[in-house]
Amino acid sequence: MAYTGLCHDFQVVLRQDRKKGIAHQLWPAATFLSHYLEQHVETLLPPGTSVLELGAGIGLCGLVCYKLHATSVVLTDLPVAMSLLDTNVLLNAVEPGEQIPSTKQSVRPMVLSWGNEGELAAVLATMDKSSQWVCVAADCVYWEALFEPFFHTVRALVVDHHVDVILAHVKRWKKDERFFKMCRKHMQVIQLVEDVSLELQEHTQDHHRVIKRIYRLTAKV
């Protein structure tokens, strides 16, 4: 499969394998966030910005940031996702007119389990301190059991390391709000955009209302 930029000026080639689970497939919020990043590249990804992606899955958002000229990109997820992330990085490693892989130094997958302080420290240790960093995440507020570990990683980035998080979310259940309540206690949560649409469900062929939102999480002043 391929993601084509809104102006048709680049493509991100991706492999997915839905049979292997949620980390091996593209989720709706990732495409939504990628479009938003393209539309607001001047403010969200100004020159010199590097990107950390949480719950990268197959890596779309981070690879879009690379195509939008992010200085460097770190794609993080569980160990089970690393093989497919490596594959997708290599699939996008040669730009037109170039003979050598251009992503080898610029984009790297790393293991980061939410709530794991040691793995977060290892990721942070690789991040160039001279660069301005932003974190992106799409469809990570999904399972209630992961709300707290995901929150702890997000809070550490925003509060302890002053890395803003751009979070895309598809509203599925009322319980999702528990995660955002935790965030509001410690961070400033700004809703950047909301999209409401009717979409066709594959398994029922019925239309249902889908609410997608993008938030910016920043340190409280």
C-alpha contacts under 8 A as a table, 3 or more apart, distances in Angstrom:
res1	aa1	res2	aa2	distance
1	M	13	V	6.05
1	M	14	L	5.38
1	M	15	R	6.25
1	M	16	Q	7.97
2	A	11	Q	6.43
2	A	12	V	5.51
2	A	13	V	4.39
2	A	14	L	5.74
3	Y	11	Q	5.51
3	Y	12	V	5.02
3	Y	13	V	6.46
3	Y	14	L	7.74
4	T	8	H	5.85
4	T	9	D	7.71
4	T	10	F	6.04
4	T	11	Q	4.48
4	T	12	V	6.52
5	G	8	H	4.82
5	G	9	D	5.94
5	G	10	F	5.33
5	G	11	Q	6.04
5	G	35	H	7.79
5	G	38	E	7.65
6	L	9	D	7.63
6	L	35	H	7.06
6	L	38	E	7.37
7	C	10	F	7.93
8	H	11	Q	7.50
10	F	67	K	7.06
12	V	60	L	7.29
12	V	63	L	6.85
12	V	64	V	6.81
12	V	67	K	7.94
12	V	92	N	6.44
13	V	88	N	7.02
13	V	91	L	6.24
13	V	92	N	6.30
14	L	58	I	7.13
14	L	60	L	7.53
14	L	88	N	5.50
14	L	91	L	7.24
15	R	58	I	7.29
15	R	84	L	7.38
15	R	87	T	7.75
15	R	88	N	6.45
16	Q	24	H	5.32
16	Q	25	Q	4.95
16	Q	26	L	7.07
16	Q	58	I	6.64
16	Q	84	L	7.59
17	D	20	K	5.82
17	D	21	G	7.61
17	D	24	H	5.24
17	D	25	Q	5.97
18	R	21	G	5.57
18	R	22	I	6.94
18	R	24	H	5.71
18	R	25	Q	5.26
19	K	24	H	7.97
20	K	23	A	7.73
20	K	24	H	6.14
21	G	24	H	5.71
21	G	25	Q	7.30
22	I	25	Q	5.89
22	I	57	G	7.62
23	A	55	G	7.86
23	A	56	A	7.85
23	A	57	G	4.45
23	A	58	I	6.80
23	A	80	V	7.85
23	A	81	A	5.98
24	H	57	G	5.84
24	H	58	I	5.80
24	H	81	A	6.75
24	H	84	L	7.22
25	Q	57	G	6.79
25	Q	58	I	6.28
26	L	30	A	7.01
26	L	57	G	7.33
26	L	58	I	6.61
26	L	60	L	7.79
27	W	30	A	5.67
27	W	31	T	7.32
27	W	138	A	7.89
27	W	139	D	6.78
28	P	31	T	5.63
28	P	32	F	6.45
28	P	139	D	7.58
28	P	170	V	7.61
29	A	32	F	4.86
29	A	33	L	5.93
29	A	138	A	5.30
29	A	139	D	5.49
29	A	168	A	5.60
29	A	169	H	5.90
29	A	170	V	6.17
29	A	212	K	7.01
30	A	33	L	5.18
30	A	34	S	6.07
30	A	60	L	6.69
30	A	61	C	6.07
30	A	137	A	7.94
30	A	138	A	5.09
30	A	139	D	6.94
30	A	168	A	7.22
31	T	34	S	5.02
31	T	35	H	6.26
31	T	60	L	7.61
31	T	61	C	7.54
32	F	35	H	5.35
32	F	36	Y	6.37
32	F	168	A	7.44
32	F	212	K	7.79
33	L	36	Y	4.98
33	L	37	L	6.10
33	L	61	C	7.04
33	L	138	A	6.90
33	L	167	L	7.99
33	L	168	A	5.84
33	L	214	I	7.21
34	S	37	L	5.13
34	S	38	E	6.32
34	S	60	L	7.53
34	S	61	C	5.46
34	S	64	V	6.46
35	H	38	E	5.17
35	H	39	Q	6.29
36	Y	39	Q	5.05
36	Y	40	H	6.17
37	L	40	H	5.21
37	L	41	V	5.44
37	L	44	L	6.84
37	L	45	L	7.74
37	L	65	C	7.62
38	E	41	V	5.26
38	E	68	L	7.41
40	H	43	T	5.70
40	H	44	L	5.98
40	H	45	L	7.77
41	V	44	L	5.19
41	V	45	L	4.91
41	V	46	P	6.61
41	V	68	L	7.42
42	E	45	L	5.76
42	E	46	P	5.06
43	T	46	P	5.88
45	L	48	G	7.95
45	L	49	T	5.65
45	L	50	S	7.97
45	L	65	C	7.78
45	L	68	L	7.87
45	L	70	A	6.77
46	P	49	T	5.89
47	P	69	H	7.64
47	P	70	A	7.21
47	P	71	T	7.70
48	G	70	A	6.82
48	G	71	T	5.66
48	G	131	S	6.09
48	G	132	Q	6.41
49	T	70	A	5.48
49	T	71	T	5.72
49	T	72	S	7.67
49	T	131	S	6.08
49	T	132	Q	4.82
49	T	133	W	5.65
49	T	134	V	7.15
50	S	70	A	5.29
50	S	71	T	4.99
50	S	72	S	4.82
50	S	73	V	5.83
50	S	131	S	6.26
50	S	132	Q	5.99
50	S	133	W	4.75
50	S	134	V	6.44
51	V	62	G	6.99
51	V	65	C	7.21
51	V	70	A	6.75
51	V	71	T	7.87
51	V	72	S	6.32
51	V	73	V	4.68
51	V	74	V	6.29
51	V	133	W	5.59
51	V	134	V	5.12
51	V	135	C	5.63
51	V	136	V	7.15
52	L	62	G	7.39
52	L	73	V	5.81
52	L	74	V	4.78
52	L	75	L	6.19
52	L	76	T	7.45
52	L	133	W	7.20
52	L	134	V	6.32
52	L	135	C	4.60
52	L	136	V	6.32
53	E	56	A	5.64
53	E	61	C	7.47
53	E	62	G	5.96
53	E	73	V	7.63
53	E	74	V	6.20
53	E	75	L	5.00
53	E	76	T	5.85
53	E	135	C	5.56
53	E	136	V	4.84
53	E	137	A	5.70
54	L	75	L	6.84
54	L	76	T	5.29
54	L	77	D	6.40
54	L	112	L	7.82
54	L	135	C	7.25
54	L	136	V	6.45
54	L	137	A	5.13
54	L	138	A	7.93
54	L	140	C	7.96
55	G	75	L	7.91
55	G	76	T	5.94
55	G	77	D	4.74
55	G	78	L	7.68
55	G	137	A	6.47
55	G	138	A	7.41
55	G	140	C	6.40
56	A	59	G	4.84
56	A	60	L	7.39
56	A	61	C	7.42
56	A	62	G	7.31
56	A	75	L	5.68
56	A	76	T	5.61
56	A	77	D	5.66
56	A	137	A	7.15
56	A	138	A	7.78
57	G	60	L	7.92
57	G	77	D	6.53
57	G	81	A	6.37
57	G	85	L	7.32
58	I	81	A	7.47
58	I	84	L	6.45
58	I	85	L	5.55
58	I	88	N	7.02
59	G	62	G	5.63
59	G	63	L	6.05
59	G	75	L	6.59
59	G	85	L	6.17
59	G	88	N	7.17
59	G	89	V	7.98
60	L	63	L	5.24
60	L	64	V	6.06
61	C	64	V	5.10
61	C	65	C	6.29
61	C	136	V	7.42
61	C	137	A	7.91
61	C	138	A	7.91
62	G	65	C	5.04
62	G	66	Y	6.34
62	G	73	V	6.29
62	G	74	V	7.40
62	G	75	L	6.34
62	G	136	V	7.64
63	L	66	Y	4.86
63	L	67	K	6.25
63	L	73	V	7.71
63	L	89	V	7.56
63	L	107	V	7.81
64	V	67	K	4.98
64	V	68	L	6.15
65	C	68	L	4.86
65	C	69	H	6.49
65	C	70	A	5.57
65	C	73	V	7.50
66	Y	69	H	5.12
66	Y	70	A	4.96
66	Y	71	T	7.43
66	Y	72	S	7.00
66	Y	73	V	6.54
66	Y	106	S	7.70
66	Y	107	V	7.38
67	K	70	A	7.32
70	A	73	V	6.87
71	T	106	S	6.81
71	T	131	S	7.88
72	S	105	Q	7.71
72	S	106	S	4.47
72	S	107	V	5.86
73	V	106	S	6.03
73	V	107	V	4.66
73	V	108	R	6.51
74	V	107	V	5.83
74	V	108	R	5.14
74	V	109	P	5.79
74	V	110	M	6.81
75	L	85	L	7.81
75	L	107	V	7.32
75	L	108	R	6.11
75	L	109	P	4.50
75	L	110	M	6.08
76	T	109	P	5.70
76	T	110	M	4.88
76	T	111	V	5.42
76	T	112	L	5.41
77	D	81	A	6.16
77	D	82	M	7.22
77	D	109	P	7.92
77	D	110	M	6.88
77	D	111	V	5.36
77	D	112	L	5.27
77	D	113	S	6.45
78	L	81	A	5.61
78	L	82	M	7.10
78	L	111	V	5.47
78	L	112	L	5.95
78	L	113	S	5.60
79	P	82	M	5.42
79	P	111	V	5.66
79	P	112	L	7.99
80	V	83	S	7.13
81	A	84	L	5.80
81	A	85	L	6.23
82	M	85	L	5.02
82	M	86	D	6.03
82	M	109	P	6.57
82	M	110	M	7.33
82	M	111	V	7.32
83	S	86	D	5.17
83	S	87	T	6.34
84	L	87	T	4.95
84	L	88	N	6.20
85	L	88	N	5.12
85	L	89	V	6.13
85	L	109	P	6.43
86	D	89	V	5.20
86	D	90	L	6.33
86	D	108	R	7.93
86	D	109	P	6.67
87	T	90	L	5.24
87	T	91	L	6.21
88	N	91	L	4.94
88	N	92	N	6.51
89	V	92	N	5.41
89	V	93	A	6.16
89	V	103	T	6.96
89	V	107	V	7.06
89	V	108	R	7.72
90	L	93	A	4.82
90	L	101	P	7.66
90	L	103	T	7.53
91	L	94	V	7.78
92	N	95	E	7.47
92	N	103	T	7.34
93	A	100	I	7.91
93	A	101	P	4.60
93	A	102	S	5.28
93	A	103	T	4.90
93	A	104	K	7.06
94	V	98	E	6.09
94	V	99	Q	6.93
94	V	100	I	6.37
94	V	101	P	4.87
94	V	102	S	5.71
94	V	103	T	7.49
95	E	98	E	5.48
95	E	101	P	7.83
95	E	102	S	6.94
98	E	101	P	7.68
98	E	102	S	7.78
101	P	104	K	5.98
102	S	105	Q	7.21
102	S	106	S	7.15
103	T	106	S	4.76
103	T	107	V	5.19
103	T	108	R	7.95
104	K	107	V	6.10
104	K	108	R	7.16
105	Q	108	R	7.17
110	M	123	V	7.07
111	V	119	E	6.95
112	L	116	N	7.16
112	L	119	E	5.38
112	L	120	L	6.17
112	L	123	V	7.49
113	S	116	N	5.57
113	S	119	E	6.92
113	S	120	L	7.98
114	W	146	L	7.93
114	W	149	P	5.05
114	W	150	F	5.03
114	W	152	H	7.38
114	W	153	T	5.70
115	G	148	E	7.75
115	G	149	P	4.21
115	G	150	F	6.21
115	G	151	F	7.79
115	G	152	H	5.53
115	G	153	T	5.37
116	N	119	E	5.55
116	N	120	L	6.29
116	N	149	P	7.88
116	N	153	T	7.69
117	E	120	L	5.06
117	E	121	A	6.05
117	E	153	T	7.88
118	G	121	A	5.08
118	G	122	A	6.30
119	E	122	A	5.03
119	E	123	V	6.32
120	L	123	V	5.10
120	L	124	L	6.12
120	L	153	T	7.59
121	A	124	L	5.04
121	A	125	A	6.05
122	A	125	A	5.14
122	A	126	T	6.79
123	V	126	T	5.48
123	V	127	M	6.81
124	L	127	M	5.21
128	D	131	S	5.67
129	K	132	Q	7.60
133	W	163	V	6.04
133	W	164	D	7.73
134	V	163	V	5.53
134	V	164	D	5.34
134	V	165	V	6.19
134	V	166	I	7.57
135	C	163	V	6.59
135	C	164	D	6.05
135	C	165	V	4.55
135	C	166	I	6.07
136	V	165	V	5.64
136	V	166	I	4.75
136	V	167	L	5.91
137	A	140	C	6.52
137	A	165	V	7.37
137	A	166	I	6.35
137	A	167	L	4.89
137	A	168	A	6.27
138	A	167	L	5.81
138	A	168	A	4.59
138	A	169	H	6.16
139	D	142	Y	6.52
139	D	168	A	6.18
139	D	169	H	5.15
139	D	170	V	6.48
140	C	150	F	7.83
140	C	169	H	7.32
141	V	144	E	7.66
141	V	146	L	7.71
141	V	147	F	6.54
141	V	150	F	7.99
141	V	169	H	6.76
141	V	176	D	6.72
141	V	179	F	7.40
142	Y	146	L	7.70
142	Y	147	F	7.87
142	Y	176	D	7.35
143	W	146	L	5.53
143	W	147	F	6.83
144	E	147	F	5.21
144	E	175	K	7.45
144	E	176	D	7.40
145	A	148	E	7.15
146	L	149	P	5.47
146	L	150	F	5.93
147	F	150	F	5.33
147	F	151	F	5.96
147	F	179	F	5.71
148	E	151	F	4.94
148	E	152	H	6.15
148	E	179	F	7.46
149	P	152	H	5.14
149	P	153	T	6.45
150	F	153	T	5.29
150	F	154	V	6.20
151	F	154	V	5.04
151	F	155	R	5.86
151	F	179	F	7.09
151	F	182	M	7.42
151	F	183	C	6.98
152	H	155	R	5.11
152	H	156	A	6.09
153	T	156	A	5.17
153	T	157	L	6.35
154	V	157	L	5.20
154	V	158	V	6.15
154	V	165	V	7.30
155	R	158	V	5.18
155	R	159	V	5.54
155	R	160	D	7.32
155	R	183	C	7.43
155	R	186	H	7.34
155	R	187	M	7.51
156	A	159	V	5.52
156	A	160	D	5.00
156	A	161	H	6.55
157	L	160	D	5.82
157	L	161	H	4.97
157	L	162	H	6.18
157	L	163	V	5.30
157	L	164	D	7.40
157	L	165	V	7.91
158	V	161	H	5.79
158	V	162	H	4.68
158	V	163	V	4.79
158	V	164	D	5.52
158	V	165	V	6.93
158	V	187	M	7.46
158	V	217	L	7.11
158	V	218	T	5.85
158	V	219	A	5.62
159	V	162	H	5.57
159	V	163	V	7.73
159	V	186	H	7.71
159	V	187	M	7.23
159	V	218	T	7.72
159	V	219	A	5.37
159	V	220	K	7.98
162	H	218	T	7.51
162	H	219	A	6.53
163	V	218	T	7.44
164	D	216	R	6.90
164	D	217	L	5.69
164	D	218	T	4.99
164	D	219	A	7.49
165	V	215	Y	7.99
165	V	216	R	5.72
165	V	217	L	5.05
165	V	218	T	6.82
166	I	214	I	6.95
166	I	215	Y	5.77
166	I	216	R	4.68
166	I	217	L	6.49
167	L	214	I	5.51
167	L	215	Y	5.12
167	L	216	R	6.32
167	L	217	L	7.63
168	A	212	K	7.28
168	A	213	R	5.77
168	A	214	I	4.31
168	A	215	Y	6.41
169	H	212	K	5.73
169	H	213	R	5.31
169	H	214	I	6.21
170	V	210	V	7.26
170	V	211	I	5.84
170	V	212	K	4.49
170	V	213	R	6.45
171	K	174	K	7.94
171	K	176	D	7.17
171	K	210	V	7.28
171	K	211	I	5.55
171	K	212	K	6.28
171	K	213	R	7.70
172	R	176	D	7.34
173	W	176	D	5.67
174	K	177	E	5.97
175	K	178	R	5.64
175	K	179	F	7.93
176	D	179	F	5.80
176	D	180	F	7.21
177	E	180	F	5.13
177	E	181	K	6.15
178	R	181	K	5.10
178	R	182	M	6.40
179	F	182	M	5.26
179	F	183	C	6.44
180	F	183	C	4.92
180	F	184	R	6.15
180	F	189	V	7.94
181	K	184	R	5.14
181	K	185	K	6.57
182	M	185	K	5.50
182	M	186	H	7.14
183	C	186	H	5.53
183	C	187	M	5.59
183	C	188	Q	7.62
183	C	189	V	7.09
184	R	187	M	5.20
184	R	188	Q	5.97
184	R	189	V	5.98
186	H	219	A	7.75
186	H	220	K	7.28
187	M	217	L	6.38
187	M	218	T	5.83
187	M	219	A	5.12
187	M	220	K	5.28
188	Q	217	L	5.66
188	Q	218	T	5.20
188	Q	219	A	5.94
188	Q	220	K	5.33
189	V	215	Y	6.55
189	V	216	R	5.93
189	V	217	L	4.77
189	V	218	T	6.72
190	I	215	Y	5.40
190	I	216	R	5.10
190	I	217	L	6.40
191	Q	194	E	7.67
191	Q	213	R	7.14
191	Q	214	I	6.01
191	Q	215	Y	4.36
191	Q	216	R	6.41
192	L	213	R	7.47
192	L	214	I	5.50
192	L	215	Y	5.36
192	L	216	R	6.71
193	V	213	R	5.63
193	V	214	I	5.45
193	V	215	Y	7.36
194	E	211	I	7.02
194	E	212	K	5.70
194	E	213	R	4.42
194	E	214	I	6.71
195	D	210	V	7.99
195	D	211	I	5.76
195	D	212	K	5.12
195	D	213	R	6.35
196	V	209	R	6.93
196	V	210	V	5.68
196	V	211	I	4.63
196	V	212	K	6.49
197	S	209	R	5.74
197	S	210	V	5.34
197	S	211	I	6.71
198	L	207	H	5.85
198	L	208	H	5.32
198	L	209	R	4.64
198	L	210	V	6.03
199	E	207	H	5.19
199	E	208	H	5.54
199	E	209	R	6.51
199	E	210	V	6.70
200	L	205	Q	5.87
200	L	206	D	5.58
200	L	207	H	4.38
200	L	208	H	6.49
201	Q	204	T	5.62
201	Q	205	Q	5.14
201	Q	206	D	5.53
201	Q	207	H	6.11
201	Q	208	H	7.10
202	E	205	Q	5.38
202	E	206	D	7.87
